[in-house]
Amino acid sequence: MSNVNFFSLGGLQENGKNLYVLEVDKKLFVLDCGLKYPTSELYGVDVIVNDISYLVENKDRIVGIFLTHAHDDHIGGVSYLLKEIDTKVYGSKFTLAVLNEKFKEDEYVPKPDQLIEVNTRSALKFDEVIVRFFEVAHNIPDCFGIAIKTLDGYIVYASNYNFDQNSKIDYAHMFRSLAVFAKEGVLALLTESLGANNESSRGTILEFKLRLTNIISQAQNRLIFTLFSSDILKIQQIIDIAVEYNKKIAIIGRKTQKLVNQAMALGYLNVPEENLANLKFMDGKIKNNDKDLVVLVTGERHEPYFMLQRMARGIDKLIKLEETDKVVILTKPFIGTEKMAARTLDIIYHVTSNVIEFSPQLLPASSANREEIKEMINILTPKYIIPVIGEYRHQYAVRIIADCIGYKDDRVIIVDNGDIVSFVDGNYTGIIGDVASSEVLIDGKAFKDVGDVVMRDRELLAEDGLILITANINPRTKTILVGPEVISKGFTYQTEEGDILLEIKKLFMLVSSKFLTTKFINWSEFKTNIKNEISHYIYKTTKRNPIIIPVLISTDLDLIKRLGYQNSIEEI
């Protein structure tokens, strides 16, 4: 009996942290391991990764991590996983090069031979299972799809892809590989779904190039483009056109510079040295505003917008936006950065109205649209389809697409993270269980979940602020030596009823009169009562719930004198 299970720890009914697992006869094949960036309400959280507890518990069954391409939502969580699990990582030359740079940022040192480079000719055999790779068109070099051959047919994981035939050969889709898989039989297609709702036509690479050519060839002054650091194809197109029209090129963005250097070193990006402009910090003489200069402002998520704001406000060290500049926005806002993108445009318009904002319909899409998903299905003719990489509405749109070409609903399997999809002898038998698939919020470099309690405290701090009450108390004489002092952060303390801080001090003295008359001071109850009384008063007065922190310092003056610390007495 042949048994194949599939489940996801991330990437379903969400956008990001893609991590899919295929279980074939007890062996676990991990497909991608990404992260997700937090929205603005997750205060202090740097990234979000997947709960990998199931993989840690079953690490002896993992044969490797197989990567499709070098975007953070597909490889950003690899270092976190490898810190817990010792396994091999398979990926293209460029993907592994970018991954190595991320390892340095995450302070992870891979073991010798832990990273294994593969190509479209690679066929990795694990007993009866064979893993193959095929090129797909995307906006980053060396992007692969993964085909896992089982006894019941291929499981084809088609990550981000498109069928734009104007791509360079490095990005060209390998129809022959797909035809081979189709001929041998495809049990299930795991296709991305992010663009499944896109029915309208969109810009092709050729159309995009023509628009760029018009902009660059007609420019009389400095040009400033915004790009995401992973848009290597767009970066190369702008460079090629700029070189053709004898323009100087400056690429700004610390993280992007590393990615660009990797692409140049590996031959995926060609930037003539004579056209590169080495910008220096501005001063009275250096302006970096040559009329033939093309500036690429690059970064991840919000970074291009942030840098443009600095330039418009005149606080950037390299570029100060001028009225004669032309700004070209080639970055579609990520989820959670829409407000910042809109605000950036408003700030730019205060300096220059020469702004061109490419609509999403004019940009070459990095995700397959409705017709391209239909084309992928028609080429592979899979027995079953499992939509991945997308929200529920995107997954459901794939079902509608499949229905248009004759697939019944029971052949299109829509599941959520953690659901275990089972195939026995080549037939879908249903969802047989689930695995843990929660999120882990990462703050800083430690792989440790921030947790609900910490996030709740951060929300309170952001919304209602903090009040700190301190006092020095002599436990022998039961007297207050210093204080109470009240410090407020992020909380307004002036109301129509009067000065709240003065009332807080009165409440403190009232509570103290109860606890400083007992034989022994119960410090824990003392602080709890202070916190409760002040919290109740503040909410009643302001309808706010700031964090209240009482700090009671036990100070024994007689003991200090006996020990000879005269300075401490004077300070008190």
C-alpha positions in Angstrom: 0.0 0.0 0.0 1.3 3.4 -1.0 0.7 6.3 1.4 1.3 10.0 0.8 0.4 12.8 3.2 0.6 16.5 2.7 0.3 19.4 5.2 1.3 22.9 5.6 2.8 24.7 8.7 2.4 28.1 7.0 1.4 29.7 3.7 -2.3 28.6 3.5 -5.0 31.2 4.1 -2.3 33.8 4.6 0.4 35.6 2.7 3.8 34.6 3.8 5.9 32.1 5.9 5.4 29.3 3.3 6.4 25.9 4.7 4.9 22.7 3.1 5.6 19.2 4.1 5.2 16.0 2.0 5.2 12.7 3.9 5.9 9.8 1.6 6.1 6.4 3.4 7.1 8.0 6.7 9.8 10.3 5.1 9.3 14.0 5.5 10.2 16.4 2.6 10.1 20.0 3.6 9.3 22.4 0.8 10.4 26.0 1.5 10.7 27.6 4.9 9.7 31.2 4.9 8.8 34.0 7.2 6.2 36.8 7.3 6.6 40.4 8.2 4.4 41.8 11.0 1.7 44.4 10.6 1.9 47.7 12.5 -0.1 46.5 15.5 2.5 43.9 16.4 4.6 46.3 18.4 8.3 45.4 18.4 8.0 42.2 16.5 10.6 41.8 13.8 9.4 38.7 11.9 6.9 35.9 12.2 7.9 32.3 11.6 6.2 29.0 11.8 5.8 26.7 14.8 8.1 23.9 13.9 7.5 21.7 17.0 6.1 18.9 14.8 9.2 18.9 12.7 11.5 19.0 15.8 9.6 16.0 17.2 10.0 14.1 13.9 13.4 15.4 12.9 14.8 11.9 12.3 12.3 11.4 9.5 13.2 14.6 7.6 15.3 14.0 4.5 15.9 17.7 3.7 14.6 21.2 3.0 14.0 21.9 -0.7 13.9 25.5 -1.7 12.2 27.1 -4.7 13.6 30.7 -4.7 15.3 33.4 -2.7 12.4 35.5 -1.4 12.0 35.9 2.3 8.6 34.3 2.4 10.2 31.1 1.1 13.7 31.0 2.7 13.5 33.5 5.5 12.8 30.9 8.2 15.5 28.4 7.2 18.1 29.5 9.8 15.5 29.3 12.6 14.7 25.7 11.5 18.3 24.7 11.2 19.1 25.9 14.7 16.6 23.2 15.9 17.1 20.5 13.3 20.2 19.2 11.6 19.3 18.5 8.0 20.4 19.1 4.4 19.2 22.1 2.4 18.8 21.9 -1.4 18.5 24.9 -3.7 19.7 26.7 -6.8 23.1 28.4 -6.9 21.6 31.9 -6.5 19.1 30.8 -3.8 21.9 29.3 -1.6 24.1 32.4 -2.1 21.3 34.6 -0.8 20.6 32.1 2.0 24.2 32.3 3.1 23.9 36.1 3.5 20.8 35.6 5.6 22.7 33.1 7.7 25.2 35.8 8.6 22.5 38.2 9.6 20.9 35.4 11.7 24.2 34.4 13.2 23.9 30.8 12.0 27.0 28.9 10.6 26.0 26.1 8.3 27.8 22.8 8.6 30.1 21.6 5.8 28.1 20.1 3.0 24.9 21.1 4.6 23.9 23.3 1.6 23.6 21.3 -1.6 23.4 23.1 -5.0 20.9 21.6 -7.5 19.9 22.4 -11.0 17.3 21.3 -13.6 19.3 18.2 -14.3 19.4 17.1 -10.7 17.5 13.9 -9.7 17.8 13.3 -6.0 16.8 9.7 -5.0 15.6 8.8 -1.5 14.8 5.1 -1.8 11.6 5.0 -4.0 11.2 8.7 -4.1 12.9 11.0 -6.6 13.1 14.8 -6.3 13.5 16.9 -9.5 13.6 20.6 -10.2 12.3 22.7 -13.1 12.9 26.4 -14.0 10.0 28.8 -13.7 9.7 32.5 -14.7 9.7 34.8 -11.8 11.3 38.2 -10.8 14.4 36.6 -9.2 17.1 34.4 -10.8 17.2 30.6 -10.4 13.6 30.1 -9.4 12.6 26.5 -9.4 9.5 24.4 -9.2 9.8 21.0 -7.4 8.5 17.7 -8.7 8.5 14.7 -6.3 8.0 11.4 -7.9 6.2 8.8 -5.8 4.9 5.4 -6.7 1.5 7.0 -7.5 2.8 9.8 -9.7 4.4 13.2 -9.2 3.6 15.8 -6.6 4.4 19.0 -8.4 5.0 22.1 -6.2 4.7 25.2 -8.5 5.7 28.1 -6.3 5.5 31.7 -7.6 5.6 31.6 -11.4 4.2 33.2 -14.6 4.2 32.4 -18.3 5.6 35.6 -19.7 7.4 34.5 -22.8 9.3 37.8 -23.1 11.5 36.8 -20.1 15.2 36.3 -20.5 16.4 32.6 -20.8 17.3 32.6 -17.1 13.6 33.2 -16.3 12.1 31.2 -19.1 9.5 28.6 -18.2 10.6 25.0 -19.0 7.6 23.5 -20.9 9.5 20.4 -21.7 10.0 19.5 -18.1 6.3 20.0 -17.4 5.5 17.8 -20.4 7.7 15.0 -19.0 5.9 15.1 -15.6 2.5 15.1 -17.3 3.5 12.1 -19.5 4.6 10.1 -16.4 1.5 11.2 -14.4 0.9 13.9 -11.8 -1.0 12.9 -8.7 -1.3 16.4 -7.3 -0.4 19.9 -8.3 0.4 22.4 -5.5 -0.1 25.6 -7.3 0.3 29.2 -6.0 -3.0 31.0 -5.7 -2.2 34.7 -4.9 -3.0 35.9 -8.5 -6.0 33.6 -9.0 -8.5 36.4 -8.7 -6.7 38.5 -11.4 -8.8 38.1 -14.5 -7.6 41.3 -16.3 -4.6 41.5 -18.5 -1.4 42.9 -16.9 1.9 44.3 -18.1 4.4 42.0 -19.7 8.1 42.4 -19.4 8.3 43.7 -23.0 5.7 46.3 -22.3 7.4 47.3 -19.1 10.7 47.7 -20.9 9.1 50.0 -23.5 7.7 52.2 -20.8 11.0 52.4 -19.0 12.8 53.2 -22.2 10.5 56.2 -22.8 11.0 57.5 -19.3 14.8 57.1 -19.3 15.5 58.3 -22.9 13.4 61.5 -22.4 14.8 62.3 -18.9 16.5 65.7 -18.8 17.3 65.6 -15.1 18.0 63.1 -12.3 15.8 60.0 -12.2 14.9 58.2 -9.0 13.3 54.7 -9.1 11.9 52.7 -6.2 12.4 48.9 -6.3 12.2 46.0 -4.0 15.6 44.4 -3.4 14.4 41.1 -4.7 13.4 42.6 -8.1 16.6 41.6 -9.8 14.9 41.4 -13.2 13.6 44.9 -13.0 16.9 46.2 -11.7 18.7 44.7 -14.6 16.2 46.1 -17.1 16.7 49.7 -15.7 20.5 49.2 -15.8 20.4 48.0 -19.4 18.4 51.0 -20.6 20.4 53.5 -18.5 23.6 52.1 -20.0 22.1 52.4 -23.5 21.5 56.1 -23.0 24.8 56.8 -21.3 23.4 57.3 -17.8 25.2 56.9 -14.5 23.7 54.4 -12.1 23.6 54.5 -8.3 22.0 51.7 -6.2 21.0 52.7 -2.7 20.0 50.2 0.0 22.3 48.3 2.4 20.5 44.9 2.1 20.0 45.3 -1.6 23.7 46.0 -2.1 24.5 42.6 -0.7 21.9 40.9 -3.0 23.1 42.9 -6.0 26.7 42.0 -5.2 25.7 38.3 -5.1 23.9 38.6 -8.4 26.9 40.3 -10.0 29.4 37.8 -8.6 27.4 34.9 -9.9 26.7 36.5 -13.3 23.0 37.1 -12.9 23.3 40.8 -12.9 25.5 42.8 -15.3 26.4 46.4 -14.2 29.3 48.0 -16.3 31.8 49.6 -13.9 32.1 52.7 -16.0 28.4 53.4 -15.5 28.4 52.9 -11.7 28.2 56.1 -9.7 29.9 56.0 -6.3 27.9 58.5 -4.3 29.6 60.3 -1.4 28.0 62.0 1.6 26.7 65.4 0.6 28.3 68.6 1.8 28.6 72.2 0.5 30.2 71.0 -2.7 28.9 67.4 -3.3 25.2 67.4 -4.3 24.9 64.0 -6.1 22.4 65.7 -8.4 24.0 65.1 -11.9 21.4 65.4 -14.6 22.5 62.0 -16.1 22.2 60.2 -12.8 19.7 57.3 -12.4 19.2 56.4 -8.7 17.7 53.0 -7.7 16.2 53.3 -4.2 15.8 49.7 -3.1 14.9 47.7 0.0 12.5 45.4 1.6 8.8 46.1 2.4 8.7 49.7 3.7 12.3 50.6 3.2 12.1 52.3 -0.3 9.3 54.5 1.0 11.2 55.3 4.2 14.3 56.4 2.2 12.2 58.5 -0.2 10.7 60.3 2.8 14.2 61.1 4.1 15.2 62.4 0.7 12.1 64.6 0.4 12.7 66.0 3.9 16.4 66.7 3.2 17.8 64.5 5.9 19.3 61.7 3.8 23.1 61.7 3.6 23.3 60.9 -0.1 20.3 62.3 -2.0 18.2 65.4 -1.4 15.0 65.5 -3.5 14.8 68.5 -5.8 12.0 70.0 -7.8 13.6 69.0 -11.1 13.8 65.3 -10.1 11.5 62.7 -11.6 10.4 59.9 -9.2 9.2 56.6 -10.6 7.4 54.3 -8.1 7.8 50.7 -9.1 6.9 49.2 -5.7 3.4 47.9 -5.0 2.8 48.3 -1.2 3.0 45.2 0.9 0.2 44.4 3.3 0.6 46.7 6.3 2.6 49.4 4.4 -0.2 51.0 2.4 -0.6 54.0 4.7 3.2 54.6 4.6 3.2 54.4 0.8 0.4 56.9 0.5 2.0 59.2 3.0 5.3 59.0 1.1 3.6 60.2 -2.1 2.1 63.2 -0.2 5.6 64.1 1.1 7.2 63.8 -2.3 4.6 66.1 -3.9 5.6 68.9 -1.5 9.0 68.9 -3.3 8.2 67.7 -6.9 5.2 66.9 -8.9 7.3 64.9 -11.4 6.0 61.6 -10.1 5.1 58.5 -12.1 3.4 55.7 -10.1 3.1 52.5 -12.0 -0.2 50.8 -11.3 -0.1 47.0 -10.5 -1.7 46.4 -13.9 1.4 47.9 -15.6 3.9 46.0 -13.6 5.1 42.5 -14.7 3.4 40.2 -12.2 5.4 37.9 -10.1 2.4 35.6 -9.4 0.4 33.6 -11.9 -2.9 35.1 -12.9 -6.1 33.2 -13.7 -5.1 32.2 -17.2 -1.6 31.1 -16.2 -2.9 28.9 -13.4 -5.3 27.4 -16.0 -2.4 26.9 -18.3 -0.3 25.1 -15.7 -3.3 22.8 -14.9 -3.8 22.1 -18.6 -0.2 21.2 -19.2 0.2 18.9 -16.2 -3.3 17.5 -16.1 -3.0 16.5 -12.4 -5.4 14.1 -10.7 -5.8 16.5 -7.8 -5.2 20.2 -7.2 -4.2 21.8 -3.9 -4.1 25.6 -3.9 -1.2 27.0 -1.8 0.5 30.4 -1.2 -2.6 32.6 -0.6 -5.6 33.6 1.4 -8.8 31.6 1.4 -10.3 33.7 -1.3 -7.3 33.0 -3.5 -7.5 29.3 -2.9 -11.2 29.3 -3.7 -10.5 31.2 -6.9 -8.3 28.2 -8.0 -11.3 25.9 -7.5 -13.4 28.1 -9.8 -10.6 28.1 -12.4 -10.4 24.3 -12.2 -14.1 24.0 -12.5 -14.0 26.0 -15.8 -11.8 23.2 -17.3 -13.7 20.3 -16.1 -12.5 19.5 -12.5 -15.1 18.6 -10.0 -15.0 20.1 -6.5 -13.8 16.9 -4.9 -10.6 17.1 -7.1 -9.7 20.6 -5.8 -8.6 20.3 -2.1 -8.8 23.5 -0.1 -7.2 23.1 3.4 -5.8 25.3 6.2 -2.4 25.2 7.9 -2.1 22.0 9.9 -4.7 19.9 8.0 -3.2 16.5 7.0 -4.3 15.6 3.4 -4.0 11.8 2.8 -3.6 9.9 -0.5 -3.7 6.1 -0.4 -2.8 4.2 -3.5 -3.2 7.3 -5.6 -6.6 8.3 -4.2 -7.6 11.1 -1.9 -9.0 9.7 1.3 -9.7 13.0 3.1 -8.2 15.0 6.0 -7.1 12.5 8.5 -5.9 14.8 11.3 -3.9 17.9 12.0 -0.5 19.1 13.3 0.5 22.2 15.3 0.7 25.2 13.0 0.7 28.3 15.1 2.9 31.4 14.6 6.0 32.3 16.5 6.7 36.1 17.0 10.4 36.9 16.8 11.8 39.9 18.6 15.5 40.4 18.0 17.8 37.5 17.2 16.6 34.9 19.7 14.3 32.2 18.3 11.8 32.6 21.1 8.1 33.4 20.8 7.4 36.9 22.2 4.1 35.5 23.6 0.6 36.9 24.2 1.4 38.4 27.6 4.3 40.5 26.2 2.2 41.6 23.2 -0.7 42.6 25.4 1.7 44.7 27.5 3.1 46.3 24.4 -0.4 47.2 23.2 -1.2 48.7 26.5 2.0 50.7 26.5 1.3 51.9 22.9 -2.4 52.8 23.7 -2.5 53.9 27.3 1.1 54.4 28.5 2.9 53.6 31.8 3.0 55.0 35.3 5.9 54.3 37.6 5.6 55.0 41.3 8.7 54.8 43.5 9.4 55.3 47.2 12.1 54.6 49.7 10.7 53.1 52.9 12.5 52.3 56.2 11.1 48.9 57.3 12.2 49.5 61.0 10.6 52.8 61.6 7.7 52.2 59.1 8.3 55.6 57.5 8.6 56.9 54.0 12.1 58.4 53.5 11.8 59.5 49.9 8.8 59.9 47.7 6.5 58.9 46.4 7.8 60.0 43.0 5.5 59.4 40.0 6.9 59.1 36.5 4.5 59.0 33.5 5.4 57.7 30.0 2.8 58.0 27.2 0.1 59.0 29.6 -1.5 62.4 29.9 -1.9 63.5 33.5 -3.8 66.8 33.2 -7.6 66.6 33.1 -10.5 68.9 33.9 -10.6 67.3 37.3 -7.1 68.4 38.1 -3.6 67.0 38.3 -3.9 63.2 38.3 -0.3 62.7 39.5 -1.1 64.6 42.7 -4.1 62.3 43.3 -1.9 59.3 42.7 0.5 60.5 45.4 -2.5 60.9 47.8 -3.7 57.4 47.0 -0.2 56.0 47.6 -0.1 57.7 51.1 -3.5 56.4 51.9 -2.6 52.8 51.1 0.8 53.2 52.9 -1.0 54.2 56.1 -2.6 50.8 56.2 0.5 48.7 55.6 3.0 50.7 57.6 1.1 50.3 60.8 1.5 46.5 60.9 4.2 44.7 62.7 5.6 43.2 59.5 5.2 44.7 56.1 3.7 42.4 53.4 5.6 44.0 50.5 3.7 41.9 47.8 0.3 42.9 49.1 1.5 46.5 49.6 2.4 46.8 45.9 -0.7 44.9 44.7 -3.0 47.3 46.7 -1.2 50.3 45.3 -1.5 49.0 41.8 -5.2 48.2 42.2 -6.2 51.5 43.9 -4.4 53.6 41.3 -5.6 51.6 38.3 -9.2 51.9 39.5 -8.9 55.7 40.1 -7.3 56.3 36.7 -9.9 54.3 34.8 -12.7 56.0 36.6 -11.2 59.4 35.8 -9.9 58.9 32.3 -11.2 55.6 30.9 -7.6 54.6 30.3 -5.7 51.5 31.5 -2.0 52.4 31.7 0.5 49.9 33.1 1.0 50.6 36.8 4.4 49.7 38.2 5.0 50.3 42.0 8.7 50.2 43.0 9.1 50.1 46.8 12.7 50.3 48.0 13.5 49.0 51.5 16.1 51.4 53.0 17.4 50.7 56.6 19.2 53.9 57.7 20.6 52.3 60.9 22.1 49.4 58.9 23.6 51.9 56.4 25.3 53.9 59.2 26.7 50.7 60.8 28.2 49.7 57.5 29.7 53.2 57.1 28.0 54.2 53.9 27.7 57.9 54.7 27.3 58.9 51.1 24.2 56.8 50.8 22.7 58.6 53.8 23.4 62.0 52.2 21.8 60.9 48.9 18.7 59.7 50.7 
